[in-house]
Amino acid sequence: MRRSLVIVGAGPRGTGLVERIAANAPELYDGSGLDIHLVDPHPPGAGRIWRTAQSPLLWMNSHAEDVTMFTDETVDMAGPVREGPTLHEWAAVDGRTFADRQLQGAYLGWVHEQAVAALPPSVAVHHHPRRALRVGGSPAGRQQVWLEGRPRPLLADLVVLALGHLDAELDEQQAALASYAREHDLVHLPPDFTADTDLSALRPGEPVLVRGFGLAFVDLMVLLTEGRGGRHDGDTYVPSGQEPVLYVGSRRGVPYHSKIGYDWTGDRPPLPRFFGPAETEALLARPDGFDFRRDVWPLVEKELGFAHYHRLFTAHPERTAVAWADFEEKYAAADAGQERETLVASAVPDPRDRLDLDALDRPLTGVRYDSFDALQDGLRAYVQNDLTRRHDPRHSPDLGVFFGLLSVYGQLVRLGDIGNWWHGFFSYLASGPPGPRLRQLLALSRAGVVRFAGADMDVRAEDGVFRASSPSLPGFSVTARALVEARLPEPTVRRARDPLLRALHEDGATDTPDGLLRVDRADGRILDRDGRPHPRRFALGPHTDGRTPGAFTRPRTGGPAFRQNDATARAVLVFLRDLDCPAVG
């Protein structure tokens, strides 16, 4: 009997899993044949987020040379390495290009084709351009995967969810704002993938409150300016007259940090140093569990500091007061807090060369402006300073911290449930917009199309409008008939609009306090409320507590998603092999 595997989600994560199945099959599976069913209404490879049918104005936020779907020897996995081209090698474009998403979608489609072609002849792949609605079946038997518009289910020996980013029902606050908007003929655009949002209700020239200053805002900014006929002429924005006026604020009140615009030279920091597998295993072995802030964050902070100062002392020794060997020894022994701060102050004379993660995370804490114009000037100066620093190799310790962040993320993925804060902090520091986008933001600010609203932006629904204020500018508020929540929906199981995920939860799959699907750290099997892994159901991606920075990554950085894909692929193949050749007891 031919075996059957259903993968729900054929985007980058599903494609990565197929690639790992092809790589591991010669070692682990030589069965009677296998049918792989890919269930996704969007194109295989690109999926929803990277589909080619979207605006060519939307870019990736990584250099083309920093995007790969292929493993290398830095990935900690049991399966074989199968190398392949990066995006810039495949597309024959400059490695420093920020490619548009259409090009990335084409690359992902090609990777999918290559992965399918590499499967053994006995394995067939079938794409079903439909949504999966629910999964049934007992743990001991075949699963039934019901598809939209199909009267009979797909039968599967195993099911893997690789769903990617999902839509979500509104939370209590968003539902109240949406209801208020309907009652008062206002516009409320809730969290969404910006490329899918209908922006036609945002009128030319009208004020629009925008809450969120990350990558979703950057897409919104582009679609409402260049997307409406405006253009950038050097550092000047030439409006079309169709743009609304965007008042943007957020918790931090500043945009994500610019992508670093210079190359690494010399040796990388020897990571991990203070937060590696041994520390991770020690945390997992604690009988009472661990608390992120108390037990994990001190390790993260010390690791990032080590990456920063290793680069500073080895690449810029003229800006330090002691030898690296002496500093490293004392840094290793120093406790967090005053002892470490004293050591750093004595060894690094210029405060601008010291790593202050709290100041990086909340740069406007305690900052107050006395006028709206002063706030605009202050934020433009902040963005310009960030751009300058992120493109100046004299500040290469920032790139050292970036590599530290990647190393740390690889360990945190192994810990499982660590809450949502870290993911946002990582994205803010390491996954921000291309430098050119921030230069465009500055031009739009000077043109009056974008106006900064400040930190801890508070939005109230009152007097028939939306009203925003911020402690950054005491006594000031702005009103508008339109509010845009510029961020992706939270990946919560209980509020997911995806019927399959919600049905799994109702059927016994458990979630974290933050709403992420719990999975086995070893291979991605879905856990029930008693912590038992389902033998026939797996999940990978941002809706799980094993989520990673992305389904693809920069070459030679370990790629946690690649490691997970490999572990799940091997578990799938071993399970299918054992079905064909059950152990003799």
C-alpha positions as CSV (number, residue, x, y, z in Angstrom):
1,M,0.0,0.0,0.0
2,R,1.3,3.4,-0.9
3,R,1.8,5.7,2.1
4,S,0.4,9.2,2.2
5,L,1.7,12.4,3.8
6,V,-0.4,15.6,3.8
7,I,1.5,18.9,4.2
8,V,-0.9,21.8,4.9
9,G,0.9,24.9,3.6
10,A,3.1,24.9,0.5
11,G,4.9,28.1,1.1
12,P,8.6,28.4,2.1
13,R,8.2,26.2,5.2
14,G,6.4,23.4,3.3
15,T,8.9,23.6,0.5
16,G,11.8,23.4,3.0
17,L,10.2,20.3,4.5
18,V,9.9,18.7,1.0
19,E,13.6,19.5,0.4
20,R,14.6,17.8,3.6
21,I,12.4,14.8,2.8
22,A,14.2,14.5,-0.6
23,A,17.6,14.8,1.1
24,N,17.0,12.2,3.8
25,A,14.9,9.7,1.8
26,P,17.9,7.7,0.4
27,E,19.0,6.9,4.0
28,L,15.7,6.5,5.8
29,Y,12.9,5.5,3.4
30,D,12.8,2.8,0.7
31,G,9.1,1.9,1.1
32,S,6.4,0.9,-1.3
33,G,5.9,4.5,-2.5
34,L,4.7,7.7,-1.1
35,D,2.1,10.3,-2.1
36,I,2.8,13.8,-0.7
37,H,-0.3,16.0,-0.8
38,L,0.4,19.8,-0.6
39,V,-2.7,21.7,0.5
40,D,-2.5,25.4,-0.2
41,P,-4.7,27.8,-2.2
42,H,-1.6,29.8,-3.0
43,P,1.3,28.9,-5.4
44,P,3.7,26.2,-4.1
45,G,7.0,27.6,-3.0
46,A,6.0,31.2,-2.7
47,G,2.7,30.7,-0.7
48,R,0.6,33.7,0.3
49,I,3.3,36.1,1.6
50,W,5.7,35.7,-1.3
51,R,3.3,35.2,-4.2
52,T,4.3,36.9,-7.4
53,A,0.8,38.5,-7.8
54,Q,1.5,41.5,-5.6
55,S,2.8,45.0,-6.1
56,P,6.3,45.2,-7.5
57,L,6.9,48.2,-5.2
58,L,7.1,45.9,-2.2
59,W,10.6,44.7,-1.4
60,M,12.2,42.1,0.8
61,N,14.0,43.5,3.9
62,S,17.2,41.5,3.3
63,H,19.9,41.8,0.7
64,A,19.6,39.2,-2.0
65,E,22.9,37.6,-1.0
66,D,21.5,37.1,2.5
67,V,18.6,34.9,1.4
68,T,18.9,31.2,0.9
69,M,16.6,28.2,1.0
70,F,19.5,25.7,1.2
71,T,21.4,24.1,4.0
72,D,25.1,24.3,4.6
73,E,27.6,22.8,7.2
74,T,26.6,25.4,9.8
75,V,23.2,23.8,10.3
76,D,23.1,21.5,13.3
77,M,21.2,18.6,11.8
78,A,21.4,14.8,11.3
79,G,20.6,14.9,7.6
80,P,22.9,15.5,4.7
81,V,23.7,19.0,3.5
82,R,22.3,19.9,0.0
83,E,23.7,23.2,-1.0
84,G,22.1,25.5,-3.6
85,P,22.2,29.1,-4.8
86,T,21.2,32.1,-2.8
87,L,18.6,34.5,-4.2
88,H,21.3,36.7,-5.8
89,E,23.2,33.8,-7.3
90,W,20.0,32.3,-8.8
91,A,18.6,35.6,-10.1
92,A,22.1,37.0,-11.2
93,V,21.5,40.3,-9.4
94,D,23.8,42.4,-7.3
95,G,24.1,40.7,-3.9
96,R,23.4,44.1,-2.1
97,T,20.1,44.4,-3.9
98,F,16.9,44.5,-1.9
99,A,14.9,42.3,-4.3
100,D,11.2,42.8,-4.8
101,R,8.9,40.1,-3.5
102,Q,7.9,39.1,-7.0
103,L,11.5,38.0,-7.6
104,Q,11.6,36.2,-4.3
105,G,8.4,34.4,-5.1
106,A,9.9,33.2,-8.4
107,Y,13.0,32.0,-6.5
108,L,10.9,30.1,-4.0
109,G,8.9,28.6,-6.9
110,W,12.1,27.4,-8.5
111,V,13.3,25.9,-5.1
112,H,10.0,24.0,-4.8
113,E,10.5,22.6,-8.3
114,Q,14.0,21.5,-7.5
115,A,12.9,19.9,-4.2
116,V,10.2,17.9,-6.0
117,A,12.6,16.8,-8.7
118,A,15.0,15.5,-6.1
119,L,12.5,13.1,-4.6
120,P,12.9,9.4,-5.3
121,P,10.9,8.1,-8.3
122,S,8.5,6.3,-6.0
123,V,7.4,9.6,-4.4
124,A,4.7,11.6,-6.1
125,V,3.6,15.1,-5.2
126,H,0.0,16.4,-5.6
127,H,-0.9,20.1,-5.1
128,H,-4.5,20.8,-3.9
129,P,-5.2,24.6,-4.4
130,R,-7.8,24.6,-1.5
131,R,-8.0,25.3,2.2
132,A,-7.8,22.5,4.7
133,L,-10.8,22.7,7.1
134,R,-10.1,20.0,9.7
135,V,-8.2,16.8,10.5
136,G,-9.8,13.8,12.0
137,G,-8.7,10.3,12.9
138,S,-7.4,8.5,16.0
139,P,-3.7,8.6,16.9
140,A,-3.5,4.9,16.1
141,G,-4.8,5.1,12.5
142,R,-4.9,7.1,9.3
143,Q,-5.8,10.7,9.4
144,Q,-8.6,12.3,7.4
145,V,-7.9,15.8,6.1
146,W,-11.0,17.6,4.9
147,L,-10.6,20.2,2.2
148,E,-12.9,23.1,1.3
149,G,-15.2,22.2,-1.7
150,R,-14.2,18.5,-1.6
151,P,-16.8,15.9,-0.4
152,R,-14.3,13.3,0.7
153,P,-11.2,13.7,2.8
154,L,-7.6,13.0,1.9
155,L,-6.4,10.0,3.8
156,A,-3.0,10.4,5.4
157,D,-0.6,8.4,7.4
158,L,0.9,11.6,8.7
159,V,-0.1,15.3,8.6
160,V,2.3,18.3,8.9
161,L,1.0,21.8,9.4
162,A,3.3,24.4,7.7
163,L,0.7,27.2,7.7
164,G,2.8,30.4,7.8
165,H,1.2,33.7,8.8
166,L,-2.5,33.4,9.6
167,D,-5.4,35.8,9.8
168,A,-7.0,36.2,13.2
169,E,-10.3,37.2,14.7
170,L,-10.2,40.6,16.4
171,D,-9.3,40.7,20.1
172,E,-11.6,42.6,22.5
173,Q,-9.9,46.0,22.0
174,Q,-9.9,45.7,18.2
175,A,-13.5,44.5,18.1
176,A,-14.6,47.5,20.2
177,L,-12.7,49.9,17.8
178,A,-14.3,48.2,14.8
179,S,-17.7,48.5,16.3
180,Y,-17.2,52.1,17.1
181,A,-16.0,52.7,13.5
182,R,-19.2,51.2,12.1
183,E,-21.4,53.2,14.4
184,H,-19.7,56.5,13.5
185,D,-18.9,56.0,9.8
186,L,-15.2,55.8,10.4
187,V,-12.5,53.6,8.9
188,H,-10.8,51.0,11.1
189,L,-8.3,48.6,9.4
190,P,-7.3,45.9,11.8
191,P,-3.9,44.0,11.9
192,D,-3.4,42.3,8.5
193,F,-0.9,41.4,5.8
194,T,-0.6,44.9,4.2
195,A,-0.5,43.6,0.6
196,D,-3.9,42.1,1.2
197,T,-5.5,45.2,2.8
198,D,-8.0,47.3,0.8
199,L,-6.6,50.8,1.3
200,S,-9.1,52.6,-0.9
201,A,-11.1,53.9,2.1
202,L,-8.1,56.1,3.1
203,R,-8.9,59.4,1.3
204,P,-6.3,61.8,-0.2
205,G,-5.3,64.5,2.1
206,E,-7.1,63.2,5.2
207,P,-5.3,62.4,8.5
208,V,-4.9,58.7,9.2
209,L,-3.7,57.4,12.5
210,V,-1.3,54.5,12.1
211,R,-0.4,52.4,15.1
212,G,2.7,50.3,14.4
213,F,6.2,51.3,13.1
214,G,7.6,48.0,11.8
215,L,7.7,46.3,8.4
216,A,3.9,46.4,8.0
217,F,4.1,50.2,8.3
218,V,6.8,50.4,5.7
219,D,4.6,48.5,3.2
220,L,1.7,50.7,4.0
221,M,3.8,53.8,3.5
222,V,5.0,52.6,0.1
223,L,1.5,51.6,-1.1
224,L,-0.1,55.0,0.0
225,T,2.7,57.1,-1.6
226,E,4.5,55.6,-4.6
227,G,1.5,53.2,-5.0
228,R,-0.7,56.3,-5.5
229,G,1.5,57.9,-8.1
230,G,4.0,59.8,-6.0
231,R,7.7,59.5,-6.6
232,H,11.1,60.0,-4.9
233,D,13.5,62.3,-6.6
234,G,16.7,61.9,-4.7
235,D,16.0,63.0,-1.1
236,T,12.9,64.8,-2.1
237,Y,9.4,63.3,-2.3
238,V,7.2,64.6,-5.1
239,P,3.6,63.9,-4.2
240,S,0.8,63.0,-6.5
241,G,-1.9,64.6,-4.4
242,Q,-3.6,61.2,-3.7
243,E,-1.8,60.6,-0.5
244,P,-3.4,60.7,3.0
245,V,-1.4,62.2,5.9
246,L,0.0,59.4,8.1
247,Y,0.3,60.1,11.8
248,V,2.4,57.1,12.9
249,G,3.3,56.0,16.4
250,S,3.9,52.9,18.4
251,R,5.1,51.6,21.7
252,R,8.7,52.6,21.0
253,G,7.7,55.5,18.8
254,V,10.5,54.9,16.3
255,P,10.9,52.6,13.2
256,Y,12.7,49.3,13.3
257,H,16.5,49.8,13.0
258,S,17.8,49.9,9.5
259,K,19.4,46.9,7.9
260,I,23.2,47.1,8.2
261,G,24.7,48.4,5.0
262,Y,28.3,47.1,5.1
263,D,30.0,43.8,4.9
264,W,31.7,41.8,7.6
265,T,35.5,41.6,7.6
266,G,37.7,39.5,9.8
267,D,36.7,36.8,12.2
268,R,33.2,36.5,13.6
269,P,32.8,36.4,17.4
270,P,33.2,32.9,18.6
271,L,29.6,32.1,19.4
272,P,28.0,30.7,21.4
273,R,30.0,31.7,24.4
274,F,27.7,32.3,27.4
275,F,24.5,30.9,26.0
276,G,24.9,27.7,24.1
277,P,23.6,24.1,24.2
278,A,24.9,23.4,27.7
279,E,23.0,26.4,29.2
280,T,19.9,25.5,27.2
281,E,20.0,22.0,28.5
282,A,20.4,23.2,32.1
283,L,17.4,25.5,31.7
284,L,15.3,22.6,30.3
285,A,16.4,20.4,33.1
286,R,15.0,22.7,35.8
287,P,12.2,20.8,37.6
288,D,10.2,23.9,38.2
289,G,10.8,25.3,34.7
290,F,12.3,28.7,34.0
291,D,11.3,32.4,33.8
292,F,12.5,34.3,30.7
293,R,13.3,37.5,32.4
294,R,14.9,36.0,35.5
295,D,16.7,33.0,34.0
296,V,17.1,33.4,30.3
297,W,17.5,37.1,29.6
298,P,20.7,37.5,31.7
299,L,22.3,34.8,29.4
300,V,21.0,36.6,26.3
301,E,22.3,40.0,27.5
302,K,25.7,38.6,28.4
303,E,26.0,36.8,25.0
304,L,25.1,39.9,23.0
305,G,27.5,42.0,25.1
306,F,30.2,39.5,24.4
307,A,29.6,39.7,20.6
308,H,29.6,43.5,20.7
309,Y,32.8,43.9,22.7
310,H,34.7,41.1,20.9
311,R,34.2,43.0,17.7
312,L,35.0,46.4,19.3
313,F,38.2,45.2,21.0
314,T,39.5,43.2,18.0
315,A,38.5,45.5,15.1
316,H,38.7,48.9,16.8
317,P,41.3,48.5,19.6
318,E,42.1,52.3,19.5
319,R,38.7,52.9,21.1
320,T,39.4,50.6,24.1
321,A,41.6,51.1,27.2
322,V,42.7,47.6,28.0
323,A,43.7,44.4,26.2
324,W,41.0,42.1,25.0
325,A,42.3,39.1,26.9
326,D,42.1,41.1,30.2
327,F,38.7,42.4,29.4
328,E,37.3,39.0,28.3
329,E,38.5,37.4,31.5
330,K,36.9,40.0,33.7
331,Y,33.7,40.1,31.6
332,A,33.3,36.4,32.0
333,A,33.5,36.6,35.7
334,A,31.4,39.8,36.1
335,D,27.8,39.6,37.3
336,A,25.1,41.5,35.5
337,G,24.4,45.0,36.7
338,Q,26.7,47.4,38.4
339,E,29.8,45.1,38.3
340,R,29.6,44.7,34.5
341,E,28.7,48.3,33.9
342,T,31.8,49.4,36.0
343,L,34.0,47.1,34.0
344,V,32.7,48.4,30.7
345,A,33.0,52.0,31.7
346,S,36.7,51.5,32.7
347,A,37.6,49.7,29.5
348,V,35.5,51.6,26.9
349,P,35.9,55.3,27.2
350,D,33.2,56.5,24.7
351,P,29.7,55.8,25.9
352,R,28.6,55.5,22.2
353,D,30.8,52.4,22.0
354,R,29.0,50.7,24.9
355,L,26.1,48.3,24.4
356,D,22.9,49.5,26.2
357,L,20.1,47.1,25.3
358,D,17.5,49.0,27.3
359,A,18.3,52.3,25.5
360,L,18.2,50.5,22.2
361,D,14.8,49.0,23.0
362,R,13.1,52.1,24.2
363,P,15.0,55.2,22.9
364,L,12.3,57.7,23.7
365,T,11.8,56.7,27.4
366,G,11.7,59.9,29.4
367,V,12.2,62.1,26.2
368,R,9.7,65.0,26.0
369,Y,9.3,67.5,23.3
370,D,7.7,71.0,23.7
371,S,6.1,71.3,20.3
372,F,4.9,69.2,17.4
373,D,7.7,70.6,15.1
374,A,10.3,69.7,17.7
375,L,9.0,66.2,17.8
376,Q,9.3,66.0,14.0
377,D,12.8,67.4,14.1
378,G,13.9,65.0,16.9
379,L,12.5,61.9,15.2
380,R,14.1,62.8,11.9
381,A,17.4,63.3,13.6
382,Y,17.0,59.9,15.3
383,V,16.3,58.1,12.0
384,Q,19.2,59.9,10.3
385,N,21.6,58.9,13.1
386,D,20.4,55.3,12.9
387,L,20.9,55.3,9.1
388,T,24.4,56.8,9.4
389,R,25.5,54.4,12.1
390,R,24.1,51.3,10.4
391,H,26.0,52.1,7.2
392,D,29.3,53.0,8.8
393,P,31.8,50.1,9.4
394,R,33.4,52.0,12.2
395,H,30.3,50.8,14.2
396,S,30.8,47.2,13.2
397,P,30.1,46.0,16.8
398,D,26.5,46.5,15.7
399,L,27.0,43.7,13.1
400,G,28.6,41.6,15.8
401,V,25.4,42.0,17.9
402,F,23.4,40.9,14.9
403,F,25.4,37.6,14.7
404,G,24.9,37.3,18.5
405,L,21.1,37.7,18.0
406,L,21.1,34.9,15.4
407,S,23.1,32.6,17.7
408,V,20.8,33.4,20.7
409,Y,17.7,32.7,18.6
410,G,19.0,29.3,17.8
411,Q,19.1,28.5,21.5
412,L,15.8,30.1,22.3
413,V,14.0,28.0,19.7
414,R,15.2,24.9,21.6
415,L,13.6,26.2,24.8
416,G,10.1,26.4,23.3
417,D,7.7,28.7,25.1
418,I,9.5,32.0,25.9
419,G,6.7,34.4,25.3
420,N,6.2,37.0,22.6
421,W,8.5,39.8,23.8
422,W,11.7,38.4,22.4
423,H,10.4,37.9,18.9
424,G,9.5,41.6,18.7
425,F,12.8,42.7,20.2
426,F,14.7,40.6,17.7
427,S,12.7,41.9,14.7
428,Y,13.2,45.5,15.9
429,L,17.0,45.1,16.1
430,A,17.8,42.6,13.4
431,S,15.0,42.5,10.9
432,G,14.3,46.1,10.1
433,P,13.7,47.8,6.8
434,P,16.3,48.5,4.1
435,G,18.2,51.7,4.5
436,P,16.6,53.2,1.3
437,R,13.2,52.8,2.9
438,L,14.2,54.9,5.9
439,R,15.6,57.5,3.6
440,Q,12.2,57.6,1.9
441,L,10.6,57.9,5.3
442,L,12.7,61.0,6.0
443,A,11.7,62.5,2.6
444,L,8.0,61.8,3.3
445,S,8.4,63.4,6.7
446,R,9.9,66.5,5.3
447,A,7.1,66.6,2.7
448,G,4.5,66.4,5.5
449,V,3.0,63.1,4.2
450,V,4.3,61.2,7.3
451,R,4.1,62.8,10.7
452,F,5.5,61.3,13.9
453,A,3.1,60.8,16.8
454,G,5.6,59.6,19.5
455,A,6.1,56.7,21.8
456,D,3.4,54.8,23.8
457,M,0.8,56.0,21.4
458,D,-2.6,56.0,23.0
459,V,-5.7,55.8,20.7
460,R,-9.1,56.5,22.1
461,A,-12.5,56.3,20.4
462,E,-14.4,59.4,21.5
463,D,-16.5,62.3,20.2
464,G,-17.2,60.5,17.0
465,V,-13.6,60.2,15.9
466,F,-10.3,58.5,16.8
467,R,-8.0,60.5,18.9
468,A,-4.2,59.8,19.4
469,S,-1.8,61.2,22.0
470,S,1.6,60.3,23.3
471,P,3.7,61.2,26.4
472,S,6.4,62.2,24.0
473,L,4.4,65.4,23.3
474,P,2.4,66.3,26.5
475,G,-0.9,68.1,25.9
476,F,-1.0,67.4,22.2
477,S,-3.5,65.1,20.4
478,V,-4.6,64.5,16.8
479,T,-8.0,63.3,15.6
480,A,-8.9,61.3,12.5
481,R,-11.7,59.4,11.0
482,A,-9.3,56.6,10.0
483,L,-7.2,54.2,12.1
484,V,-4.8,51.6,10.6
485,E,-3.3,48.9,12.8
486,A,0.0,48.4,10.9
487,R,1.1,45.0,12.1
488,L,0.5,41.3,11.4
489,P,-2.3,39.5,13.4
490,E,-1.0,37.8,16.5
491,P,-0.4,34.1,15.7
492,T,-2.9,32.8,18.4
493,V,-4.5,29.4,18.1
494,R,-7.8,30.3,19.7
495,R,-8.4,33.4,17.6
496,A,-7.0,32.1,14.3
497,R,-9.4,32.3,11.4
498,D,-7.9,29.1,10.1
499,P,-10.6,26.5,10.8
500,L,-8.2,23.6,10.8
501,L,-6.0,25.2,13.6
502,R,-9.0,26.0,15.7
503,A,-10.5,22.6,15.3
504,L,-7.2,21.0,16.4
505,H,-7.3,23.1,19.6
506,E,-10.9,22.0,20.2
507,D,-9.8,18.4,19.6
508,G,-7.1,18.5,22.4
509,A,-4.0,20.3,21.0
510,T,-2.7,22.7,23.6
511,D,-1.4,26.2,23.4
512,T,0.9,28.5,25.4
513,P,-0.3,31.4,27.5
514,D,0.5,33.6,24.5
515,G,-1.6,31.4,22.2
516,L,1.0,29.5,20.3
517,L,0.5,25.8,19.4
518,R,2.7,23.7,21.6
519,V,5.0,21.2,19.8
520,D,7.6,18.7,20.7
521,R,11.0,20.4,20.6
522,A,12.7,17.3,19.1
523,D,10.6,16.9,15.9
524,G,7.6,19.2,15.9
525,R,4.9,16.8,16.9
526,I,1.8,18.5,18.2
527,L,1.4,18.2,22.0
528,D,-1.9,17.5,23.8
529,R,-3.1,19.1,27.0
530,D,-1.2,16.4,29.0
531,G,2.0,17.2,27.1
532,R,1.9,14.0,25.0
533,P,3.0,14.2,21.4
534,H,0.5,13.1,18.7
535,P,2.2,10.3,16.7
536,R,0.7,11.4,13.4
537,R,0.5,15.2,13.5
538,F,3.3,17.8,13.3
539,A,3.4,21.5,13.0
540,L,6.1,24.0,11.9
541,G,6.0,27.8,11.7
542,P,5.1,31.1,13.4
543,H,1.9,29.7,15.0
544,T,3.9,27.3,17.1
545,D,6.1,27.8,20.2
546,G,9.0,26.6,18.1
547,R,8.8,29.6,15.8
548,T,12.1,30.8,14.2
549,P,13.2,34.1,12.7
550,G,11.9,32.9,9.3
551,A,11.5,30.0,6.9
552,F,14.6,31.0,5.1
553,T,17.8,32.7,6.3
554,R,21.2,34.2,5.7
555,P,23.8,31.6,4.5
556,R,26.2,30.1,7.1
557,T,24.2,31.2,10.2
558,G,22.9,27.9,11.3
559,G,19.3,28.4,10.1
560,P,17.1,27.1,13.0
561,A,14.2,26.6,10.6
562,F,16.4,24.3,8.5
563,R,17.3,22.3,11.6
564,Q,13.6,21.9,12.4
565,N,12.7,20.9,8.9
566,D,15.4,18.3,8.9
567,A,14.3,16.8,12.3
568,T,10.6,16.7,11.2
569,A,11.5,15.2,7.8
570,R,13.5,12.5,9.4
571,A,10.8,11.7,12.0
572,V,8.3,11.5,9.1
573,L,10.4,9.1,7.1
574,V,11.2,6.9,10.0
575,F,7.5,6.6,10.9
576,L,6.6,5.7,7.4
577,R,9.4,3.2,7.1
578,D,8.3,1.5,10.3
579,L,4.7,1.3,9.0
580,D,6.1,-0.7,6.1
581,C,8.5,-2.7,8.2
582,P,7.0,-3.0,11.7
583,A,9.4,-4.1,14.4
584,V,9.2,-7.8,15.4
585,G,8.4,-8.1,19.1
